[in-house]
Amino acid sequence: MVMTFEQFKQLFVEIADRIEQVKDELSELDRQLGDGDHGVTMSIGWQAIVDKIRQSEASDCGTLLKEIAMAFLNAVGSSVGPLYATAFLRGSAALQGKTELTHRDLVSFWEAAIQGIQERGKAKIGDKTMMDTWLPVLGVLKTQSEKDEIGKDIYDKALAEAENGMNATASLVSQLGRSSRLGDRSVGHMDPGAVSAYYIFQTFVQYVRKVM
């Protein structure tokens, strides 16, 4: 089974819908640690992606991802803008020219995207950021992608690790960004970026189960 180009476009629409559903939750988490705008920021960014997809004349996944990257960056002024824009740009290189995606292609996309975020943001596990969700996903995908066959079960394993990483941020002291000013007061609250990252990947996993 493969994911078609049209299905790939729909994936981003589904993620945007999910972000819209949870934006108030994300902003409430951010109010406990920062300025309370993470949900609104992510909503704006993902709606810009949907608008771009509807207007786009791109004919392959890689080209579309380049357009998505610029749409997100132009819509989102906060630090999350360049991080996800970098993810989409790195992912575009992995999928350049492709109109049908295998599981190996999708794994390559996520590996490139997550490595792009890390290289741009420099965060590591334990810093109480989105990388506490994304890096465990990367670890599973890298290990599993070395196997000859890649199936849907790889995403379930990665999602379980993502959830563990997200939940772990509640016990961490924030090391980066505005929330780091809180010091020990940041303990007891999950990082909103880690939570939104989990929802993004969870939606991807649920969508793959439906179409592949």
C-alpha positions as CSV (number, residue, x, y, z in Angstrom):
1,M,0.0,0.0,0.0
2,V,1.1,3.5,-0.8
3,M,0.0,7.0,0.2
4,T,-1.0,9.0,-2.9
5,F,-0.2,12.7,-3.4
6,E,-3.9,13.6,-2.8
7,Q,-3.9,11.6,0.4
8,F,-0.6,13.3,1.5
9,K,-2.3,16.7,1.0
10,Q,-5.3,15.5,3.1
11,L,-2.9,14.4,5.9
12,F,-2.0,18.1,6.5
13,V,-5.7,19.1,6.5
14,E,-6.4,16.5,9.1
15,I,-3.5,17.7,11.3
16,A,-4.8,21.3,10.9
17,D,-8.3,20.1,12.0
18,R,-6.8,18.4,15.0
19,I,-4.8,21.5,16.0
20,E,-8.0,23.5,15.7
21,Q,-9.7,21.1,18.1
22,V,-7.0,21.4,20.8
23,K,-5.9,25.0,20.4
24,D,-7.6,26.1,23.6
25,E,-6.0,23.2,25.5
26,L,-2.6,24.2,24.1
27,S,-3.0,27.9,25.0
28,E,-4.1,27.0,28.5
29,L,-0.9,24.9,29.0
30,D,1.1,27.8,27.6
31,R,-0.5,30.2,30.1
32,Q,0.9,28.1,32.9
33,L,4.4,28.4,31.5
34,G,4.6,31.3,29.0
35,D,2.4,33.9,27.3
36,G,-0.5,31.7,26.5
37,D,-0.5,31.9,22.8
38,H,0.8,28.5,21.6
39,G,-2.6,27.2,20.6
40,V,-3.4,30.3,18.7
41,T,0.0,30.3,17.0
42,M,-0.2,26.7,15.9
43,S,-3.8,27.3,14.7
44,I,-2.7,30.2,12.6
45,G,0.3,28.3,11.2
46,W,-1.7,25.2,10.3
47,Q,-4.6,27.1,8.8
48,A,-2.0,28.8,6.6
49,I,-0.8,25.4,5.5
50,V,-4.4,24.4,4.5
51,D,-4.8,27.6,2.6
52,K,-1.6,27.0,0.7
53,I,-2.6,23.4,-0.1
54,R,-5.9,24.6,-1.6
55,Q,-4.1,27.2,-3.8
56,S,-1.1,25.1,-4.7
57,E,-0.3,23.8,-8.1
58,A,2.5,21.6,-6.9
59,S,2.5,18.1,-8.5
60,D,4.7,16.2,-6.1
61,C,5.2,15.9,-2.3
62,G,8.6,17.5,-2.1
63,T,7.4,20.7,-4.0
64,L,4.3,20.9,-1.8
65,L,6.4,20.7,1.3
66,K,8.5,23.6,0.2
67,E,5.4,25.7,-0.2
68,I,4.0,24.5,3.1
69,A,7.3,25.5,4.8
70,M,7.1,29.1,3.6
71,A,3.4,29.4,4.4
72,F,4.0,28.3,8.0
73,L,7.0,30.6,8.4
74,N,5.2,33.6,7.0
75,A,2.2,33.1,9.2
76,V,3.9,32.3,12.5
77,G,6.3,34.9,13.9
78,S,7.2,33.1,17.1
79,S,10.1,30.7,17.5
80,V,8.0,27.7,16.4
81,G,7.7,29.2,12.9
82,P,11.3,28.6,11.8
83,L,11.4,25.2,13.6
84,Y,8.5,23.7,11.7
85,A,9.5,25.5,8.5
86,T,12.9,23.8,8.7
87,A,11.2,20.5,9.4
88,F,9.1,20.8,6.2
89,L,12.0,21.9,4.1
90,R,14.2,19.0,5.2
91,G,11.3,16.7,4.7
92,S,10.8,18.1,1.2
93,A,14.3,17.0,0.2
94,A,13.4,13.4,1.3
95,L,10.3,13.4,-0.8
96,Q,11.4,15.4,-3.8
97,G,9.6,14.3,-7.0
98,K,7.5,11.7,-5.3
99,T,3.8,11.3,-5.9
100,E,3.3,8.0,-4.1
101,L,4.8,7.3,-0.7
102,T,5.7,4.0,0.9
103,H,6.2,3.5,4.6
104,R,9.9,3.8,4.0
105,D,9.3,7.2,2.3
106,L,7.2,8.4,5.2
107,V,9.8,7.3,7.7
108,S,12.5,9.1,5.7
109,F,10.3,12.2,5.8
110,W,9.9,12.2,9.6
111,E,13.6,11.4,10.2
112,A,14.6,14.4,8.0
113,A,12.0,16.7,9.6
114,I,12.8,15.9,13.2
115,Q,16.6,16.2,12.6
116,G,15.9,19.6,11.0
117,I,14.0,20.8,14.1
118,Q,16.8,19.6,16.4
119,E,19.6,21.2,14.3
120,R,17.7,24.5,14.2
121,G,16.6,24.6,17.8
122,K,19.5,22.8,19.5
123,A,17.1,21.3,22.1
124,K,17.7,17.8,23.6
125,I,15.7,15.4,25.6
126,G,15.2,16.8,29.1
127,D,15.0,20.5,28.1
128,K,11.2,20.5,28.4
129,T,10.5,21.3,24.7
130,M,8.8,19.7,21.7
131,M,12.0,17.6,21.3
132,D,11.0,15.5,24.3
133,T,8.2,14.3,22.1
134,W,10.0,14.3,18.7
135,L,13.4,12.8,19.6
136,P,11.9,9.5,21.0
137,V,9.9,9.2,17.7
138,L,13.2,9.7,15.8
139,G,14.9,7.0,17.9
140,V,12.2,4.4,17.1
141,L,12.1,5.3,13.4
142,K,15.9,5.1,13.0
143,T,16.1,1.7,14.7
144,Q,13.1,0.2,12.9
145,S,14.0,1.7,9.5
146,E,17.2,-0.4,9.4
147,K,15.0,-3.5,9.0
148,D,14.2,-4.9,5.5
149,E,10.4,-4.5,5.9
150,I,8.7,-1.5,7.4
151,G,5.0,-1.7,8.3
152,K,2.4,0.3,10.2
153,D,3.5,-1.1,13.5
154,I,6.6,1.2,13.4
155,Y,4.3,4.2,14.0
156,D,2.5,2.7,16.9
157,K,5.8,2.1,18.7
158,A,7.0,5.6,17.9
159,L,3.7,7.1,19.1
160,A,4.0,5.2,22.4
161,E,7.4,6.7,22.9
162,A,6.1,10.1,21.9
163,E,3.4,9.9,24.6
164,N,6.0,8.9,27.2
165,G,8.2,11.8,26.2
166,M,5.3,14.3,26.3
167,N,4.2,13.1,29.7
168,A,7.7,13.3,31.1
169,T,7.9,17.0,30.5
170,A,5.5,17.6,33.4
171,S,8.3,16.6,35.8
172,L,11.1,18.6,34.1
173,V,12.5,22.1,34.8
174,S,12.3,24.2,31.7
175,Q,15.8,24.9,30.2
176,L,15.0,26.9,27.1
177,G,12.8,29.8,26.0
178,R,10.5,32.1,28.1
179,S,9.4,29.3,30.4
180,S,13.0,28.8,31.6
181,R,12.7,32.0,33.6
182,L,10.2,30.1,35.9
183,G,12.9,27.7,37.1
184,D,11.4,25.1,39.5
185,R,8.0,26.7,39.1
186,S,7.8,25.1,35.6
187,V,7.6,21.6,37.2
188,G,4.1,20.1,37.2
189,H,3.1,21.4,33.8
190,M,3.5,19.6,30.5
191,D,5.3,21.6,27.8
192,P,2.8,22.9,25.2
193,G,5.2,22.4,22.4
194,A,5.6,18.8,23.4
195,V,1.9,18.3,23.5
196,S,1.2,19.9,20.1
197,A,4.0,17.7,18.7
198,Y,2.2,14.7,20.1
199,Y,-1.1,15.7,18.5
200,I,0.6,16.2,15.1
201,F,2.2,12.7,15.2
202,Q,-0.9,11.1,16.7
203,T,-3.0,12.4,13.8
204,F,-0.5,11.2,11.3
205,V,-0.5,7.7,12.8
206,Q,-4.4,7.6,12.9
207,Y,-4.5,8.8,9.2
208,V,-2.0,6.2,8.1
209,R,-4.1,3.5,9.7
210,K,-7.0,4.6,7.5
211,V,-5.3,5.0,4.1
212,M,-2.4,2.5,4.0
